[in-house]
Each structure stands twice: as C-alpha cells, then as structure tokens.
Amino acid sequence: MRYHITVVAFVVFCFSGAWVKAQERKLYLRFAESEMQRFPEAWQIDHGKRLYFGYGQGLGCLAMLKMWEKTGDQKYFDYVETWADTIINEEGSIHLYKRETYNIDYINPGKILFTLYEKTGKEKYKLAIENLMSQLKVHPRTLEGAYWHKLIYPHQIWLDGIYMADPFIAAYGKFTGDNAYFDDVINHILVTAKHTYDPQTGLYYHAWDESKKQQWANKVTGQSPNFWGRSIGWWFMALVDVLDFIPEDYPKRDEIVAIIDGLAKTLPKYQDEEGLWWQVLDQAGKEKNYQEASVNAMFMYSFAKAANRGYIPQSYHAIAERTLKGIQKKLLKKDVDGTLTLIQCNAVAGLGGHPYRDGSYDYYVNERIRENDAKATGPFIMGLLELDQ
C-alpha cells in the first residue's frame, strides 16, 4: 500500500511539474497577445501615434515574426506584413524615411524585410532592402571605418547603433553572398569594442567620440562617462544576432564569440539578489537608480540565445532563467483586463542634442519611465522564445 501511494505521489508530482512548465512556456503567447491587444496595428507598437518606420516598431515586429516561426500562427506574420505593406510602396520607397539624415536607427526595421521578401516574393521588399543598404554604402564613418551614429552626432559610435545596423548588414551579406559585408560588420564591432571597453569593470561605455569634442566625452579617451544598462543590452543582442549570418569558420568571427564570453563572465557580477540589473549598471541601489525592464529583457534574451547556440557554456542558461524570475516578480504585472504589462521601462536615453544630454548618472536616472516600451517588450518576447528551446 505504501508503495502504491508513493508511486501515485511521484506521478502526480511529475504531472504537476510538467503542467507548471507548460504554463511557463505559454508566457510568450500571453505576452505577445497582450501586445497585439494593446496595439491592434503594428505601427502603434511602442505607443506610436502615426505610420512610421521606427526602430521600436521594427524591434516589436521582429519579435512577432519569431512568434510566427515558433507557433506557425499566421496572425503574427500578417500583423507584421500589413505594416510593411502599408509603409513601403511598389518602388521600395519607405514612408517618412530620409536617407540624407544618415540616421542609423532607420536601418533596424529593415531586418524584417528579408523574411517578408522570402515568404511573399514581393519585389518592393527587396527594393526597400537595397534602399536602406544604399544609405549604409555612403554613411559617414570614423577613420577606422565604424559608422557614425547619426549625421547630427558626428564622429560618434554608440553601442545602440551596433544593434541597429550590424545584424542587418550581416543578413545582407548572406542575402547577396558577398563576404565583404561580414568583414564590415566584424570591423565595426571590433572598433567599437576597442574604444568603449573598460578593463577595470569589464563593461562598455555607452559611446565614444573620436573627436573628443563633445561635452560628455572624456578628453583623453573620448568615452562617455557611465555604463547605461540598455546600451550594453543593445550591444549584447547585436553580438549574438550577427552570428546568425556569419559562417562559423569565418576569419575573426571567434573574436566576436570572445567578446560574448567576456560579457557573460562580467555581467552576473552586477546582477542583484533578485536576478535583475539596473538602469546605471554598476550603481545598483544608488539613489534614484532602478531595476529597468529593457536591460533585463535584453540580457535575458542574449544569455539564453548565446547558451543555446553554444557561444557560452550551457550553464549560463540559468542566468537567463534567474532574470525571468526577477522580471516576473518585480517588472511584470497583470492588468484588470488580463493583459500583461512590463513596467519600469526607460522611455529613451541618448547623448548630446537639444536640450543637451551629458551622460551623467543624474541624467540617466531622471529620464522618463513608462510601461510597455518596445525596447523592453520585443526582447522580452524573444527571450521567452529562447528560454523555451
């Protein structure tokens, strides 16, 4: 009798564990559907007020395409394709896109176009890809060949821009079969690492000014003064994403893998007891600093993907899982209508401009905070998908 009870208890325990796991796996479905309920049309992602080819919409739509690939549910593909079909005309011209601004943020939404062209065969998506690539072929660069962040931010490399441009360029290299684009991506990454890395902390500064003329730039190194969490999140995601396209035996590819490995070893040192990272990464608990949603979603995604692909040991998967638990405890809430919301999202942060952003600690912790920012929600969905593999 005791044996029978033990066996039954064991079966119930295993079934319960499997059920809990199944419920956890459905979190990406629940959150993606929450996003679509909040933003019935993709141009509304990131609280969009008009039809626009924005990097936030691009990031959200990339996550939805990954949902389609995971589930096979056509509604996710249609959600993205309806937006792209509306915003790109038959000649491949993109609504409100202005090449002459040389804004690297414009490149990010182009990542979805490769899949859309492959699946629909619409020539306009290929033309739009070439339209964006024509910008990068003449985009201003530093003396070492790294892209300026924008024309209005001359001589500057921002970590944000590596994510905006390099996975697109790497995808284009694979799309065209031209290895020169892989060389460009690797150079852009290695130059950026050289000028933003801080050997004392193992972290990367938000930006570097080649001219050393910006008020925020260190007059000796040209580096910005702080470690902004999301900028390192952009950097980490870019590193793992470009490797999707660069062949495994390609020269210097292993140097990118080494940077990923270095980040994986460093970042857990700055993770708090709840499994979370903060807006200013190395100042956890300092006055006005906070556990910020986008950096946590980005790190969760990057750790999980890097471990899944074998760039770092499988044991690092636990770092992503710990981050998810922290997000669920502190940054994810269920609204009265049943939708899920990510809170404590830094709406935007940058350097320079008008009014001038000086990159100080006070600047980063006083920027606007909102809910369901695409810089958090997109990586959160993608991270959940990686954790489910």
Sequence and secondary structure as in RCSB ss.txt:
>XXXX:A:sequence
MRYHITVVAFVVFCFSGAWVKAQERKLYLRFAESEMQRFPEAWQIDHGKRLYFGYGQGLGCLAMLKMWEKTGDQK
YFDYVETWADTIINEEGSIHLYKRETYNIDYINPGKILFTLYEKTGKEKYKLAIENLMSQLKVHPRTLEGAYWHK
LIYPHQIWLDGIYMADPFIAAYGKFTGDNAYFDDVINHILVTAKHTYDPQTGLYYHAWDESKKQQWANKVTGQSP
NFWGRSIGWWFMALVDVLDFIPEDYPKRDEIVAIIDGLAKTLPKYQDEEGLWWQVLDQAGKEKNYQEASVNAMFM
YSFAKAANRGYIPQSYHAIAERTLKGIQKKLLKKDVDGTLTLIQCNAVAGLGGHPYRDGSYDYYVNERIRENDAK
ATGPFIMGLLELDQ
>XXXX:A:secstr
 HHHHHHHHHHHHHHHHHHHHHHHHTHHHHHHHHHHHH SSGGGGGG  S    HHHHHHHHHHHHHHHHH  HH
HHHHHHHHHHHHB TT  BTT  GGG  GGGGGGGHHHHHHHHHH  HHHHHHHHHHHHHHHH  B TTS B SB
TTBTTEEEHHHHHHHHHHHHHHHHHHT THHHHHHHHHHHHHHHHHEETTTTEE SEEETT  STTS TTT B S
S BHHHHHHHHHHHHHHTTTS TT TTHHHHHHHHHHHHHHGGGG  TTS  BSBTT TTSTT  B HHHHHHHH
HHHHHHHHHTSS GGGHHHHHHHHHHHHHHTEEE TTS EEE  EE    SBTTTTB   HHHHHHS EESS HH
HHHHHHHHHHHHT 
